[in-house]
C-alpha cells in the first residue's frame, strides 16, 4: 500500500467525523472558515508543520502552541479536534484531513471548483455569465472560478472541472482542425 493511499485511508474517517459533528452543531460554515485559515497557515509556515510533525516534541508542547496560535481564530470545536489529533498522534495528517473535510463540505453543498485559463482577464459580467452556464452544465448550486491568464491562448479560454476540460480557445480550435485535416488526409 502506498503512502498516499494510507494517508487517504486515515484522513477520510477523521474528516467525516469532523463534518458529522459540525452538522450536528449546525456550524459547518464556521468550521469551514477555520479549516481554510489552518490550511493557509500550514502552507505558509513549513516550520510550524515541521514542529507539529516532529515526534521528539511532546504532545503538550504541540497543544500549547496550537492553542496559542489558533485560540482566537478558530471555532472551539475545530480547535478541540486539532488537539485530539495531537493526542492520537495523527497531527501528521492534519492537512490531508482538513483538505478531505473541504471536499466533503463542497460535495455536501453541491459546490464545484472550475479552473479557468483565459487569454485575458474576464469582466465581472463575463465571470457571472460563465458561473451561470457552469451551474447549468454541472447541476451544482455553487461554482467557484479559479482564473489564471495565459497569453499563449491567443483568444478564448479553457475550463477544467475535475477531469473534464472545455476548450473554447483559438489554440484549441486550431488543434482540433489540425486533427480533422490530418485524419482526412490518411
FENBELZI-V849385 format. One record per residue. N is the residue number from 1. RES is the residue in one small letter. SS is DSSP state (a for helix, b for strand, c for the rest). PHI is phi in whole degrees, -180 to 180 (none if undefined). NEAR is the number of other ideal C-beta (glycine too) atoms within 10 Angstrom. Layout:
{{N RES SS PHI NEAR} {N RES SS PHI NEAR}}
This chain:
{{1 x c none 6} {2 x c -76 7} {3 x a -62 7} {4 x a -62 9} {5 x a -64 9} {6 x a -62 11} {7 x a -62 16} {8 x a -64 13} {9 x a -65 10} {10 x a -75 16} {11 x a -73 21} {12 x a -55 15} {13 x a -65 11} {14 x a -68 21} {15 x a -64 22} {16 x a -65 14} {17 x a -65 14} {18 x a -63 25} {19 x a -65 20} {20 x a -63 11} {21 x a -68 16} {22 x a -66 25} {23 x a -65 13} {24 x a -63 10} {25 x c -87 13} {26 x c 58 8} {27 x c -136 17} {28 x a -59 19} {29 x a -69 12} {30 x a -62 16} {31 x a -69 23} {32 x a -58 20} {33 x a -61 14} {34 x a -65 23} {35 x a -61 23} {36 x a -64 12} {37 x a -63 15} {38 x a -62 21} {39 x a -62 16} {40 x a -65 10} {41 x a -64 14} {42 x a -65 15} {43 x a -71 10} {44 x a -90 9} {45 x c -124 13} {46 x a -68 9} {47 x a -68 7} {48 x a -66 15} {49 x a -60 17} {50 x a -63 10} {51 x a -61 15} {52 x a -66 20} {53 x a -87 13} {54 x c -75 13} {55 x c -71 7} {56 x c -82 4} {57 x c -88 13} {58 x c -67 11} {59 x a -59 13} {60 x a -63 9} {61 x a -63 12} {62 x a -65 20} {63 x a -64 17} {64 x a -61 11} {65 x a -64 15} {66 x a -62 22} {67 x a -61 13} {68 x a -64 9} {69 x a -73 16} {70 x a -112 18} {71 x c -53 10} {72 x c -90 7} {73 x c -100 13} {74 x c -112 22} {75 x c -58 19} {76 x a -55 12} {77 x a -64 16} {78 x a -68 25} {79 x a -61 20} {80 x a -61 12} {81 x a -62 23} {82 x a -64 23} {83 x a -64 17} {84 x a -63 15} {85 x a -62 21} {86 x a -65 19} {87 x a -59 11} {88 x c -87 11} {89 x c 60 10} {90 x c -117 15} {91 x a -62 23} {92 x a -56 16} {93 x a -100 20} {94 x a -54 22} {95 x a -60 17} {96 x a -63 18} {97 x a -66 25} {98 x a -68 26} {99 x a -66 14} {100 x a -65 22} {101 x a -59 25} {102 x a -57 16} {103 x a -58 14} {104 x a -65 18} {105 x a -66 20} {106 x a -63 16} {107 x a -66 12} {108 x a -63 12} {109 x c -90 14} {110 x c 55 13} {111 x b -115 15} {112 x b -137 19} {113 x b -107 15} {114 x b -112 21} {115 x b -89 15} {116 x b -114 19} {117 x b -116 19} {118 x b -127 22} {119 x c -77 17} {120 x c -152 12} {121 x c -61 9} {122 x c -81 16} {123 x c -78 9} {124 x a -60 7} {125 x a -65 8} {126 x a -64 12} {127 x a -61 14} {128 x a -61 11} {129 x a -64 12} {130 x a -66 19} {131 x a -60 15} {132 x a -60 11} {133 x a -65 13} {134 x a -68 19} {135 x a -61 15} {136 x a -65 10} {137 x a -70 15} {138 x a -94 15} {139 x c 75 8} {140 x c -94 19} {141 x c -82 10} {142 x b -125 12} {143 x b -126 20} {144 x b -109 13} {145 x b -98 15} {146 x b -106 10} {147 x b -101 15} {148 x b -133 8} {149 x b -104 13} {150 x c -132 14} {151 x a -67 8} {152 x a -74 8} {153 x a -73 19} {154 x c 72 13} {155 x c -155 12} {156 x c 86 16} {157 x b -160 21} {158 x b -123 18} {159 x b -127 20} {160 x b -122 15} {161 x b -125 17} {162 x c 63 10} {163 x c -97 5} {164 x b -89 10} {165 x b -126 12} {166 x b -112 16} {167 x b -117 17} {168 x c -105 13} {169 x c -75 20} {170 x a -62 13} {171 x a -60 16} {172 x a -65 17} {173 x a -67 14} {174 x a -65 11} {175 x a -63 12} {176 x a -62 11} {177 x a -62 10} {178 x a -60 10} {179 x a -63 10} {180 x a -64 10} {181 x a -66 9} {182 x a -66 9} {183 x a -72 8} {184 x a -79 7} {185 x c -83 6} {186 x c -90 4}}
